[in-house]
Amino acid sequence: MSAATDPVHDGGTPATAGAGGGRRVPPERAAGSTTAHDLAVRHRLLLALAALLTLSLFLSYEGVHGDADPLRTSSAPAVLSLDTALYALGQAEADAGAATPTSDFQKQISVAAQSVAAAAGDDAGGPSAQQALQTVAALITVYAVKVQQAQQQPTGSVLREAYLSYATSILADPGSGILPRLKVLQAQRRAAVHRQTSFGPLLWCGWAATLLLALALVCALLETQLFLRRRFRRRYNRGLLGAGALLLAGLAVTLLFTVWTHTGMTDTRRLLDRPLSGRELNHAGRATAAYLADTGLRAAAAGWILIGGILVMALTETGLRRHIDEYRFRPR
Amino acid sequence: MVAGCLVLLAAAVVLGARAVGREPTVTLLANWTGRDETNLRRAVIEPFERAYHVHVDYQGSSAESQVLGADVEAGTPPDVVVLTGPGELADYAGQKQLQPLDGLIPREDFGTSWATPLADGHVYWFPLKADLKSIVWYPAGTGEGQRRAARDDPAQWCVGMGSGATSGWPGTDWIEDILLQQQGPRVYQSWTSGKLSWRSPEVRQAWTTWGRLMGAGTSEKLLRRTLKTGYAEASAPVTATPRGCTLEHQASFIRTQSTAWKQADGRYDPSAALIPGATAKDSWEVSGDLVALLHATPQAKRLIRYLSSPAAQRAWADAESAFSVDTRARPAATGPTWHRTLATTLLSPAATHCFDASDAMPPTVRDAFAEAVIDYLAHPARLTSLLTTLDTLRSAPGQTWLPAVCDQVP
């Protein structure tokens, strides 16, 4: 690979046409030039590095952004819906004991039922959670009926007390009541939020590997550029320069997108990590939407990583192909 | 070439990662919660999941009827359901919501009174476990004279009407059993089939007999205790000092569910021995947890076959100290006397077994019956009005009544 072993290191493209129009083999090849071999090694190395980097970047990017969409459209809204249902049922329980029937009770029951329906509609947690939410929805109706039966009895009567105790057991019995069921579902959804927003060891490894591969590819591109400058006439290889520029720009954009998305996801987790009630719920809904805005757009960029990787490989191929072709035919 | 491989590899990795963890699932709805749910998972569900690699999504609720009703209305019912009410199941079968079990279960091993063919000739359910209800529990060492004396003191009855969404059912069991013991299986079956009026003297006598036993309308303290106590906690005063109550009219399951009856080494009398005016011979009210199929998926059918197998029947009966009526899953000859005699009675061909009347009635009538017993205890003077309301519901059109609930009617 060194210039000392290759007499055309300053000549660039070797002569290809001799007297009589026949192809003249450069004398240095016959003398054992390593240029063809060096070109082939660099060609394979660059393509392999580009392919590995593309794969690594794609998987690492997906590892972060792939969870952003389910978090935005499913898990985070489900946590908020379940918080709303729990808060509304707590309010309803307080209203259930009122001396006379109040519209507040009906309103809170309605809010709880709608929130449970919304949580079910968010499709978070799979069929098991859907079934559990349907059960809760039915139990809320039964609870409301028992409270209404209590409220139809005279204040202070034993029957009123009895129906209220039945209602309370439907609402709060450990394990089988509405509130314990909702708390179990809520804990599952919070665990899903944690899972989706965590930057675990696998992601750290993935991104570390990606950055190392990117560094290796940049170095390899630079070294190849210098190699070509030494061996051939052209000062710059446009293909390799284009590949390097695309690589750096693509890497910068994906890193920026990842930092933005992960910051939004972390902020969302911090917000949802504790039970919310009253006005906090309204604020949390708006804040979550703001934190996770545009994450879907950024997640959709994953496909461009594959396209970008193919372009980098194509530019590398274009940049090296001309020189490789010059050395394709070997003396017989 | 390299790029193509890369794209394929990336897609395969992503899709593969998403596919991991998915396995065939069957959804199961029943009324078992708490300790019963734990037993079900340990004794029945987990062995099934291990053997067949099918995940069971279990939902348990005391408001099972309402949950199932909502699920069916929403078009997303569970695959398999375990209900206590054949009346409700017959209703769903009439709406074409149930799938026939022909070829899935060994019908001959359960007997026709348990796996009842409907008018279309198909069987839609089979029992997972059964309980005897015409029994009265008392602490070991309580003499016959003491039991007779306790019977006539309302405060000595351990009773609790509370059961969440289904509160009141312990009272319906009482009235049904009194009617069966006083009037015999023929009248009981006529009433359960919707033919005998709620305002008939026989039914009215059953209500008033119960009212006297419970001391209805005599003490607000007693009423408060009866209405506000959960059925599962009703026997707790048995072990209090001084003893708070002595007798409990409750199904066989309470002997193993109640810590108090375990501590008091509970024994039982046939309820016929204590119910005033009982004339029926060897007649027993029974209940069962009945399994039905709503979605005939391969996994659901596999679960049905498994639940009807002697191994699953025995495992569930052992876990709950309950009884299977599968002739292939007879209990061992060992065990306490009360358990062996209850099992013998449940399987005896000489005895008359009549299914729990309220469970066999259409759901609307069953629910109104449970609410009526609560109202009656608080306001016994309203009995005529309550019976008239129930009779109006009985006459409502479009309801499915089971033609027979007793395995033999003399």
Interface residues (C-beta under 8 A of the other chain):
Chain A: L47 A51 T54 L55 F58 L59 E62 G66 P127 S128 Q130 Q131 A132 Q134 T135 A137 A138 L139 T141 V142 K146 Q149 S157 V158 L159 E161 A162 S165 Y166 S169 I170 D173 P174 G175 S176 L306 G309 I310 M313 A314
Chain B: V2 A3 C5 L6 V7 L9 A10 V13 V14 T25 T27 L29 T33 G34 E37 D57 Q59 G60 S61 S62 A63 Q66 V67 G69 A70 D71 A74 T76 P78 M161 G162 S163 G164 A165 S167 E220 L223 R224 L227 K228 G230 E371 I374 D375 A378
